[in-house]
Amino acid sequence: MKRVTSSEAARNFSQLSDLALSEPVVVTKNGRDRLVLLGIDEYHFLIDTIDEFSAKNADVAVPKLGRYRTVARNRRGAG
C-alpha cells in the first residue's frame, strides 16, 4: 500500500488515482493517515460486504460509516 503526503497527492493526483484502481493509496497530513484513495469497485465491494454482514447479524452493532455513506449509496441507486 502506497503512502503519500497531501501535497504529493495534489501534485500527482492523476497518477495516484490510476494506482488506486489496483491498490489503496493512503494520504497523510502532518504525518498522520488522513484519507484512503480506493477504486470505485473496491469501495462498492466494501459497502456491500458491510451491508451483507449487517443483514446476517442484525443483533450485532455495526459501526456507521459516516454521513457520506447514504449519499454514495443513493447515487448508486441502492438507497
N, C-alpha and C positions, 0 to 999 in steps of 0.2 A: 504494500500500500504506500503510495507516494504521499509525502507531506510537503506542503509549500506555504510560504508566508502569504498574507493577504496581498501584499504588494506584488509578489511574484505572480499570484493568481490573476491580478488585474492586468499585468503586462502580458501574460501568456494564456489568457482565457480560452482562446480558440484551441490551442494545443492541449490544454488540460481538459477541456470539455470532451475532446476526442478520446483522450486517455481514460476519462471517467466511464466511457462506454464499455471498457473491458475490466476496470478495477476502480474501487473507490479512491478518491483523492481528498485528503484531509487538508483543510485550510486553517492555518494558525494565525493568531493575532496576539501580539505581546507574549509570544512563547507558549500560548495555550491553544489547544484544539478548539476551534470555533464552528466550523462548518464541514460538511462532507458533500462532495460532488458525486452523484450517482447517475448512471444511465437510467432513463425512464423505465425500462423493462425491469431493472433491479429494484427500483422503487416500488413499482406495482407488485412485484413478487413479494416484497417485504410487507406491504399493506395487506395483500391477500392472505399471507401466512398469519398475520395477526388477527385478521377477521375470522379465519377458519379456526384458529385456536380459541378465540372468544366464543364462537358458536358452539364448539365442542365442550368448552369448560365454562359454562355460564355462571357457575358458582365460584369461579376463581376471579379475583380482581385483576383486570388487565390495565396497565397504565395507559392513560390517554397520550396521544402523540402531539397534542397541542392544537391550537386554533386553525392551523393551516391544513390539517388532515381533511376536514369537511370540505373545504374549498377544492382541494385536489381531487377528492373522490367525486364531487359533484361535476367537475369538468370532464371526468371520465364517463359520466352518465350512470355511475353505480350508486350515487346518492348516499 
